[in-house]
């Protein structure tokens, strides 16, 4: 599973990444083994994923959230739907 956090590294983007890592932990998944959490900071790569407003979360190529910080529970739900 690939979880991409799209944004330029602002505090909102950092909070989104932190929530994604926490969601993995709560689901008993290990970053780097069960799922990869990556930051996408390049504007062209962000646009290629259909993202207009950051932060955004893309899981396995599907944009699931844009323009806000999703909470851990939301991210867990999205991960479980795509397992």
C-alpha positions as CSV (number, residue, x, y, z in Angstrom):
1,X,0.0,0.0,0.0
2,X,1.3,3.5,-0.9
3,X,0.0,6.5,1.1
4,X,1.1,9.8,-0.3
5,X,0.8,13.0,1.6
6,X,0.8,15.9,-1.0
7,X,1.9,19.3,0.1
8,X,4.9,21.6,0.5
9,X,5.8,20.6,4.0
10,X,3.8,23.2,5.9
11,X,2.5,22.4,9.4
12,X,-0.9,21.1,8.0
13,X,1.0,18.7,5.7
14,X,3.2,17.6,8.6
15,X,0.1,17.0,10.8
16,X,-1.5,15.0,7.9
17,X,1.6,12.8,7.7
18,X,1.7,12.3,11.4
19,X,-2.0,11.2,11.4
20,X,-1.3,8.8,8.6
21,X,1.6,7.2,10.5
22,X,-0.6,7.0,13.6
23,X,-3.4,5.3,11.7
24,X,-1.0,2.7,10.5
25,X,0.2,2.1,14.0
26,X,-3.3,1.8,15.4
27,X,-4.1,-0.8,12.6
28,X,-1.0,-2.8,13.5
29,X,0.7,-2.0,10.2
30,X,4.4,-1.2,9.9
31,X,5.6,1.8,7.8
32,X,8.0,0.5,5.2
33,X,6.7,-3.1,5.4
34,X,2.9,-3.1,5.2
35,X,2.6,0.4,3.8
36,X,4.8,3.2,2.4
37,X,4.0,6.8,3.6
38,X,5.7,9.3,1.3
39,X,5.7,13.0,1.0
40,X,5.0,14.5,-2.4
41,X,6.4,18.1,-2.5
42,X,6.9,18.6,-6.2
43,X,4.2,20.8,-7.7
44,X,4.1,18.9,-10.9
45,X,3.8,15.6,-9.1
46,X,1.0,17.0,-6.9
47,X,-0.9,18.3,-9.9
48,X,-0.5,14.9,-11.7
49,X,-2.4,13.3,-8.8
50,X,-5.3,15.7,-9.4
51,X,-4.6,17.7,-6.2
52,X,-5.4,21.4,-6.3
53,X,-5.5,22.3,-2.6
54,X,-3.0,20.8,-0.1
55,X,-2.7,19.0,2.1
56,X,-4.0,16.0,0.3
57,X,-3.9,12.2,0.8
58,X,-3.6,9.8,-2.0
59,X,-3.8,6.0,-1.3
60,X,-2.8,3.6,-4.0
61,X,-3.3,6.3,-6.6
62,X,-6.8,7.4,-5.4
63,X,-7.2,10.9,-3.9
64,X,-9.2,10.4,-0.7
65,X,-8.8,13.9,0.9
66,X,-7.9,17.4,-0.2
67,X,-7.6,20.8,1.4
68,X,-7.8,19.7,5.1
69,X,-6.1,17.7,7.8
70,X,-7.9,14.3,8.0
71,X,-8.1,12.8,11.5
72,X,-6.6,9.4,12.3
73,X,-10.0,7.7,12.3
74,X,-10.7,8.8,8.7
75,X,-7.3,7.7,7.5
76,X,-7.8,4.3,9.2
77,X,-11.2,3.9,7.4
78,X,-9.6,4.7,4.0
79,X,-6.7,2.3,4.6
80,X,-9.1,-0.5,5.6
81,X,-11.3,0.1,2.5
82,X,-8.2,-0.3,0.3
83,X,-6.5,-3.2,2.0
